[in-house]
Amino acid sequence: MRKIYIVAIHDIPFLPYVSGLLRCAVDADPDLAREYEFGEPIFLSGPLDAIVSGLENPDVVGFSCYVWNFRRQMKLAQVIRERFPGCLLVAGGPHIPASSEQFRHDYPFIDVPIHGEGERAFIDVLRRRIGLRDPIDSISTVSLKGGGTLEAKTSGTPRQLAIGSPYLRGYMDGAIALCRARGLRFYALWETNRGCPYSCTFCDWGSATMSRIRVVPDAQLGGEVEFFGRESVANLFICDANFGILPRDLDIARQLARMHAETGHPRQVRVNFAKESNDRVFEISRIFAENDLSMGTTVSMQSMDLNVLDAVERRNIGYQNLQALAHRYREAGINTYSELILGLPRETRRSFEDGIGSLLEAGHHDDIRVFDFMMLPNSPVNTAESIRKYGLKTVRRRMYVDRPDDENEIAEIVVETGAMRRDEWVQCQLFSQAVQFLHNGCYTRYIAMHLKRQYGVAFVDFYRRIVADALERPSTVLGSVLLPLKRQYEGAARDGSVPYTHLVASDREMVARVSVFGRRRGWMPDQWAWLCIAAEYARFERELEDFVARLVSCGDEMPDVLRYQADIVLQLDYDPAVGKACAYEYDFPEYFGGDRELIARPVAVWFRDVAMGATRQYPLEKGNTRRFAKAAIGESYPMVRVRHFQHQLSDAHVTRNVAVTGRPEAPHAMYQ
């Protein structure tokens, strides 16, 4: 039989779901099933020569391409062409541009680029490969070798996405076994629906923007949930663009929770929640949180400026609703995170910084994530007209430090617009990173909250002042952190010389500074900064106290606030076998736990954390700096800030109206 190989390489071990879907589609065609068999999918990173050596007389090799693997896979395709000249090479995925002329010029060894959705187009290609000349009825476009395209439209798109299940047919079994044999923590990709009804111009959701949502059959999903439990699949990534947009999504969440309760799996579920958070999204989030499945609920904003949102055709929920939403989730004990994009059309430095301040004012203190505006090949904004209209200027940044040039991926990042200069882009990077490692990372969160509530110091002003102050004082701990970051971002904005993914790893001095915590290639800037401060926390604490004294004239409560701020941060000398007993003159747990007044009454807090992370998967151990780093900041992927950085009041014992200097006597139930 002829052999097909599907390539979807990623440094992170995502199961090769796309290969399974294509195999389901091929096996459903009797003519093709008689002619073709699939080789083991290629999804783990490795030397290209070794990958090619593992191919057994391939007839067709398909490449699923995105920004994280495109150039490497094109290099692999070139090597395969040289080794197997008669092999048909097919490239698909979101990174294949809709206009194929330049692609043809750059990658002449690719026989067939597929644009858009892949399964039906791939079937058409294979049928033509074996001489079956059936009319094309694909919803996708296929480019032909000699130029031109084959195009056809279906009379109607079926509501059900009845391709078949890669999991239930056993097509993922080999990949799962391989990951376990290598000791890899893999992520199972899972699609319950496909399509996105929104039209955000910065996005290219698999070329599915503004498309009708189609659903995977209920019976298939139920069987797959059973599979995840039976096969002990720990990490599940739901690939839907807007999970929670359909009424049945609530039932899917209940099924996952029930399976977790029965089998312990899955352990974590990552979700792209619906853009407009509603009661259904809240209920799904509550179910995941109560069953320790949650990795946080997205409150996705992209920008807080209406002028910017209009430019990118995005609609948000409004500030009042955002504030109510933050309160609702906080009262229910559900972690949330907000997302912003730096560099969008019409965004100014002031509107961007004010937007972060607005999120903090609305109560989003735990996790604000800022992403660079990356120009994707098929995003609606990536046209000559839009680029000229909004003055978008980009740099092409290599992504990694350890790849040959022709295998290194390229991220095209917007660093200047008609509304934002490059030096302002750098300042916005520093501001947003500072908020992420100081506020989200809890080093200054409670001081900033107190200054806002008692003295009227706006969050945005506090962080503008602390960043400016640190840059003027390079000998301080914070100054010594921000200046290397400033240098790296200036290089990134100037000529793209600083790698996108490995910004920290590309600088030896930055790497050496946190080497005691391990040598991750993937340290993110805010993680690196957090660890730098952790290594010099006592000095940082003194300098922070000095900054606050210069910022505002405070009352008698401030020494106690500063003490609480210092105590709640997870520190290197913490011993989980003993915990940490602290006493205060004010009830800070109640004050900072909600919108409550500051009450002067003696409070004793016994912090007793033994493990951190969303599911307490990172144990603490005194003197173990690497374990400390994982517990304090988590992994580089997935980026989750739930139950990190600080002691958890939910695990602490709080005694009120009794001045306690030692360990409180009443233990928490979970430690009995």
WOLINGI-V689690 format. One record per residue. N is the residue number from 1. RES is the residue in one small letter. PSI is psi in whole degrees, 0 to 359 (NA if undefined). D_CENTER is the distance of its C-alpha to the mean C-alpha in Angstrom with 2 decimals. Layout:
BEGIN
n;res;psi;d_center
N;RES;PSI;D_CENTER
N;RES;PSI;D_CENTER
END
This chain:
BEGIN
n;res;psi;d_center
1;m;152;40.82
2;r;150;38.56
3;k;138;35.19
4;i;137;31.72
5;y;139;28.69
6;i;131;25.13
7;v;125;22.76
8;a;74;18.94
9;i;140;18.06
10;h;143;14.74
11;d;333;14.57
12;i;133;12.47
13;p;76;14.96
14;f;132;13.87
15;l;145;17.20
16;p;66;18.96
17;y;321;18.87
18;v;322;19.95
19;s;318;22.94
20;g;320;23.87
21;l;316;23.86
22;l;322;26.02
23;r;320;28.28
24;c;316;28.77
25;a;317;29.79
26;v;316;32.16
27;d;338;33.75
28;a;349;34.48
29;d;110;36.71
30;p;321;40.00
31;d;316;41.03
32;l;324;37.86
33;a;330;37.69
34;r;335;41.16
35;e;329;40.25
36;y;149;36.77
37;e;156;34.95
38;f;134;31.43
39;g;170;30.84
40;e;133;28.05
41;p;150;24.72
42;i;107;23.36
43;f;344;19.69
44;l;141;19.70
45;s;145;19.96
46;g;173;23.54
47;p;138;26.50
48;l;321;27.39
49;d;321;31.03
50;a;322;30.28
51;i;314;28.25
52;v;323;31.14
53;s;336;33.69
54;g;353;32.18
55;l;136;32.85
56;e;98;36.08
57;n;62;37.85
58;p;138;35.00
59;d;322;36.19
60;v;134;32.87
61;v;124;29.51
62;g;142;26.54
63;f;122;23.38
64;s;114;20.07
65;c;135;18.60
66;y;182;15.43
67;v;332;14.52
68;w;353;13.49
69;n;0;16.89
70;f;305;19.34
71;r;322;21.75
72;r;320;21.91
73;q;329;22.73
74;m;323;25.27
75;k;318;26.89
76;l;318;27.03
77;a;321;28.60
78;q;319;31.18
79;v;320;32.13
80;i;320;32.49
81;r;319;34.67
82;e;323;36.91
83;r;324;37.21
84;f;79;37.56
85;p;337;39.04
86;g;359;39.73
87;c;139;36.21
88;l;124;34.52
89;l;122;31.10
90;v;129;28.79
91;a;130;25.49
92;g;189;23.13
93;g;171;19.57
94;p;341;17.86
95;h;358;18.81
96;i;117;22.51
97;p;146;23.99
98;a;327;26.13
99;s;117;28.93
100;s;358;29.90
101;e;310;32.71
102;q;322;30.81
103;f;316;28.78
104;r;320;32.17
105;h;318;33.50
106;d;329;30.70
107;y;66;30.33
108;p;345;33.81
109;f;349;33.41
110;i;123;31.07
111;d;318;33.49
112;v;108;31.46
113;p;134;28.31
114;i;132;26.99
115;h;131;25.39
116;g;209;23.34
117;e;141;23.38
118;g;330;24.60
119;e;307;26.59
120;r;325;29.76
121;a;321;29.89
122;f;321;29.65
123;i;315;32.55
124;d;316;34.56
125;v;315;34.12
126;l;321;35.25
127;r;321;38.21
128;r;328;39.37
129;r;323;38.92
130;i;13;41.48
131;g;10;43.81
132;l;118;43.16
133;r;44;43.50
134;d;150;42.27
135;p;143;41.28
136;i;129;37.62
137;d;31;36.07
138;s;151;32.43
139;i;352;30.13
140;s;175;28.62
141;t;134;30.24
142;v;127;31.41
143;s;140;32.64
144;l;155;35.85
145;k;318;36.87
146;g;12;39.78
147;g;164;37.97
148;g;175;37.66
149;t;161;35.59
150;l;124;36.23
151;e;142;35.09
152;a;153;35.85
153;k;143;34.56
154;t;155;34.89
155;s;339;37.07
156;g;143;34.36
157;t;126;30.95
158;p;143;31.25
159;r;326;29.33
160;q;139;28.55
161;l;77;26.26
162;a;65;28.71
163;i;326;27.67
164;g;165;27.90
165;s;116;25.76
166;p;330;24.72
167;y;312;24.47
168;l;337;27.84
169;r;0;29.59
170;g;9;28.63
171;y;345;26.83
172;m;356;23.88
173;d;317;26.32
174;g;319;26.84
175;a;319;23.18
176;i;315;22.71
177;a;320;25.92
178;l;315;24.96
179;c;317;21.72
180;r;324;23.76
181;a;329;26.58
182;r;3;24.41
183;g;31;22.83
184;l;138;19.26
185;r;101;16.67
186;f;163;15.74
187;y;122;13.42
188;a;119;15.52
189;l;142;14.41
190;w;128;16.37
191;e;122;17.47
192;t;339;19.62
193;n;168;20.13
194;r;139;19.67
195;g;159;19.91
196;c;126;18.83
197;p;358;21.56
198;y;168;20.02
199;s;33;20.81
200;c;126;18.33
201;t;343;19.65
202;f;352;16.57
203;c;152;14.97
204;d;83;16.10
205;w;79;14.84
206;g;32;16.85
207;s;28;19.76
208;a;10;19.89
209;t;146;19.71
210;m;35;22.73
211;s;159;23.60
212;r;142;25.13
213;i;127;23.12
214;r;147;24.58
215;v;145;24.29
216;v;139;24.56
217;p;143;27.82
218;d;316;27.80
219;a;321;29.86
220;q;316;27.46
221;l;319;24.51
222;g;318;26.77
223;g;323;27.73
224;e;322;24.22
225;v;317;23.41
226;e;319;26.60
227;f;314;25.49
228;f;322;22.27
229;g;312;24.54
230;r;322;27.43
231;e;11;25.58
232;s;48;23.54
233;v;113;20.10
234;a;317;17.93
235;n;119;14.31
236;l;132;13.86
237;f;108;11.18
238;i;119;12.83
239;c;4;12.44
240;d;148;14.36
241;a;331;13.57
242;n;68;15.00
243;f;131;15.54
244;g;355;18.31
245;i;337;20.05
246;l;145;22.80
247;p;324;25.23
248;r;345;24.97
249;d;330;21.28
250;l;320;22.72
251;d;324;24.93
252;i;317;22.20
253;a;319;20.46
254;r;320;23.93
255;q;317;24.49
256;l;318;21.38
257;a;318;22.48
258;r;318;25.99
259;m;321;25.12
260;h;318;23.19
261;a;326;26.31
262;e;324;28.60
263;t;346;26.97
264;g;2;24.20
265;h;148;21.68
266;p;162;18.97
267;r;327;17.78
268;q;144;14.22
269;v;120;12.90
270;r;135;9.39
271;v;140;10.14
272;n;100;9.66
273;f;160;12.51
274;a;143;15.42
275;k;323;15.40
276;e;102;18.50
277;s;129;18.21
278;n;187;21.55
279;d;324;23.61
280;r;317;22.28
281;v;320;18.61
282;f;315;20.02
283;e;320;22.06
284;i;316;19.33
285;s;319;17.26
286;r;317;20.54
287;i;313;21.19
288;f;318;17.92
289;a;316;18.38
290;e;337;22.04
291;n;16;21.45
292;d;35;18.81
293;l;345;16.34
294;s;140;13.88
295;m;21;10.40
296;g;150;10.92
297;t;131;11.90
298;t;129;10.45
299;v;86;13.18
300;s;123;12.07
301;m;315;14.59
302;q;318;13.77
303;s;152;17.16
304;m;3;19.81
305;d;125;22.64
306;l;327;24.56
307;n;321;25.89
308;v;314;22.50
309;l;324;21.39
310;d;321;24.70
311;a;326;24.15
312;v;11;20.92
313;e;48;22.40
314;r;142;19.97
315;r;128;21.32
316;n;176;20.02
317;i;352;21.49
318;g;150;23.59
319;y;317;23.78
320;q;317;26.18
321;n;324;24.15
322;l;317;21.03
323;q;316;23.19
324;a;323;24.63
325;l;315;21.31
326;a;318;20.13
327;h;317;23.53
328;r;313;23.47
329;y;321;20.24
330;r;316;21.39
331;e;330;24.80
332;a;358;23.47
333;g;29;21.44
334;i;125;18.09
335;n;140;15.05
336;t;163;13.14
337;y;149;10.59
338;s;150;11.18
339;e;135;9.61
340;l;157;12.03
341;i;127;12.69
342;l;127;15.27
343;g;11;18.13
344;l;156;18.68
345;p;138;22.35
346;r;356;24.71
347;e;129;22.39
348;t;168;24.49
349;r;316;23.78
350;r;315;25.42
351;s;327;23.68
352;f;311;20.22
353;e;319;21.23
354;d;326;23.10
355;g;318;20.11
356;i;318;18.21
357;g;321;21.55
358;s;321;21.86
359;l;318;18.66
360;l;319;20.12
361;e;326;23.48
362;a;353;22.20
363;g;11;21.09
364;h;83;17.33
365;h;337;17.65
366;d;320;15.06
367;d;105;11.70
368;i;119;11.49
369;r;130;8.57
370;v;125;10.20
371;f;149;9.32
372;d;150;12.32
373;f;105;14.20
374;m;128;14.25
375;m;114;17.31
376;l;149;16.86
377;p;323;20.20
378;n;14;20.71
379;s;144;19.15
380;p;332;22.11
381;v;345;22.03
382;n;65;22.57
383;t;156;26.34
384;a;323;29.15
385;e;313;30.18
386;s;320;26.91
387;i;317;26.40
388;r;318;29.98
389;k;318;29.86
390;y;4;26.99
391;g;38;27.84
392;l;127;24.52
393;k;136;24.73
394;t;162;22.25
395;v;147;22.10
396;r;110;21.18
397;r;128;19.22
398;r;153;19.22
399;m;329;15.97
400;y;160;17.54
401;v;343;20.59
402;d;32;22.14
403;r;143;22.63
404;p;151;25.83
405;d;320;25.76
406;d;358;26.27
407;e;353;23.36
408;n;133;20.86
409;e;157;18.22
410;i;129;18.46
411;a;123;16.05
412;e;107;18.20
413;i;132;17.16
414;v;121;19.15
415;v;358;20.80
416;e;141;23.77
417;t;178;24.86
418;g;345;28.12
419;a;352;26.99
420;m;121;25.27
421;r;168;26.81
422;r;321;25.09
423;d;330;26.23
424;e;324;24.78
425;w;318;21.37
426;v;315;21.69
427;q;322;22.76
428;c;324;19.83
429;q;313;17.49
430;l;317;19.61
431;f;312;19.79
432;s;323;16.10
433;q;320;15.52
434;a;317;18.57
435;v;321;17.43
436;q;316;14.20
437;f;339;16.26
438;l;314;19.49
439;h;301;18.79
440;n;323;15.52
441;g;1;16.79
442;c;5;20.12
443;y;327;22.47
444;t;4;23.88
445;r;311;22.43
446;y;330;25.68
447;i;315;27.95
448;a;319;26.21
449;m;318;26.42
450;h;317;30.06
451;l;326;31.05
452;k;312;29.71
453;r;324;31.51
454;q;334;34.73
455;y;1;35.22
456;g;19;33.40
457;v;111;31.18
458;a;147;28.31
459;f;317;24.84
460;v;323;24.42
461;d;320;27.81
462;f;313;27.13
463;y;331;24.10
464;r;317;25.91
465;r;318;28.87
466;i;326;27.24
467;v;312;25.44
468;a;318;28.73
469;d;317;30.74
470;a;320;28.73
471;l;331;29.03
472;e;347;32.75
473;r;74;33.00
474;p;343;31.50
475;s;348;33.24
476;t;164;31.27
477;v;312;28.29
478;l;321;25.95
479;g;320;27.79
480;s;345;27.44
481;v;316;23.65
482;l;327;23.27
483;l;315;25.82
484;p;322;24.13
485;l;319;20.88
486;k;316;23.15
487;r;318;24.82
488;q;318;21.68
489;y;328;20.46
490;e;319;24.03
491;g;320;24.10
492;a;320;20.92
493;a;329;22.48
494;r;306;25.90
495;d;9;25.61
496;g;18;22.18
497;s;342;23.60
498;v;125;20.67
499;p;147;17.98
500;y;307;14.59
501;t;323;12.52
502;h;48;15.48
503;l;314;16.62
504;v;314;17.81
505;a;341;19.09
506;s;353;21.23
507;d;113;23.32
508;r;321;25.69
509;e;321;26.63
510;m;319;23.12
511;v;315;22.59
512;a;328;26.01
513;r;332;25.41
514;v;17;22.87
515;s;334;24.41
516;v;338;25.85
517;f;1;22.43
518;g;173;21.83
519;r;60;21.10
520;r;137;17.49
521;r;335;16.86
522;g;21;13.19
523;w;126;13.95
524;m;155;11.78
525;p;317;14.33
526;d;328;13.91
527;q;315;14.13
528;w;314;17.15
529;a;318;18.71
530;w;317;18.46
531;l;324;20.22
532;c;317;22.77
533;i;321;23.81
534;a;324;23.95
535;a;339;26.40
536;e;43;28.64
537;y;321;28.04
538;a;317;31.74
539;r;320;32.32
540;f;319;29.23
541;e;318;30.55
542;r;318;33.94
543;e;326;32.62
544;l;318;30.51
545;e;319;33.68
546;d;318;35.57
547;f;314;33.08
548;v;320;33.30
549;a;326;37.08
550;r;338;37.19
551;l;317;34.89
552;v;150;36.87
553;s;113;39.96
554;c;168;38.86
555;g;191;40.87
556;d;343;41.89
557;e;343;38.72
558;m;319;36.49
559;p;323;37.35
560;d;322;36.27
561;v;315;32.98
562;l;322;32.33
563;r;317;33.27
564;y;317;30.92
565;q;317;28.04
566;a;320;28.90
567;d;323;29.45
568;i;341;26.26
569;v;135;24.04
570;l;127;23.59
571;q;160;25.95
572;l;329;27.01
573;d;8;30.40
574;y;135;29.29
575;d;109;31.13
576;p;341;29.72
577;a;339;33.19
578;v;324;34.71
579;g;192;32.10
580;k;120;32.75
581;a;130;35.36
582;c;151;35.36
583;a;143;37.72
584;y;159;37.55
585;e;350;40.04
586;y;154;37.59
587;d;77;35.50
588;f;323;32.05
589;p;320;30.25
590;e;321;31.62
591;y;311;31.31
592;f;349;27.63
593;g;354;26.82
594;g;195;27.54
595;d;64;29.69
596;r;158;32.76
597;e;154;35.48
598;l;119;35.92
599;i;131;38.76
600;a;99;40.96
601;r;143;41.48
602;p;135;41.18
603;v;135;38.03
604;a;135;37.29
605;v;127;33.83
606;w;103;33.41
607;f;129;29.82
608;r;33;29.57
609;d;136;26.06
610;v;344;26.26
611;a;152;22.65
612;m;179;19.22
613;g;162;15.84
614;a;324;15.01
615;t;25;17.76
616;r;42;19.68
617;q;356;18.86
618;y;98;19.36
619;p;146;23.10
620;l;147;24.63
621;e;120;27.63
622;k;132;29.81
623;g;352;30.18
624;n;98;27.35
625;t;328;25.11
626;r;320;22.56
627;r;323;22.24
628;f;315;22.11
629;a;315;19.09
630;k;319;17.12
631;a;321;18.43
632;a;318;17.89
633;i;351;14.39
634;g;198;12.95
635;e;165;11.44
636;s;330;9.65
637;y;137;7.51
638;p;153;6.16
639;m;105;5.45
640;v;126;7.98
641;r;15;10.87
642;v;127;13.14
643;r;47;16.55
644;h;172;16.07
645;f;320;18.10
646;q;162;21.09
647;h;145;23.72
648;q;119;23.27
649;l;336;26.18
650;s;338;25.84
651;d;0;27.03
652;a;159;29.57
653;h;122;33.25
654;v;126;34.42
655;t;126;38.17
656;r;150;39.60
657;n;16;43.05
658;v;119;43.73
659;a;111;43.43
660;v;129;42.09
661;t;342;41.82
662;g;201;41.23
663;r;128;39.26
664;p;150;39.61
665;e;327;41.60
666;a;111;39.78
667;p;151;36.91
668;h;146;33.84
669;a;325;34.30
670;m;348;31.41
671;y;4;33.24
672;q;NA;36.68
END
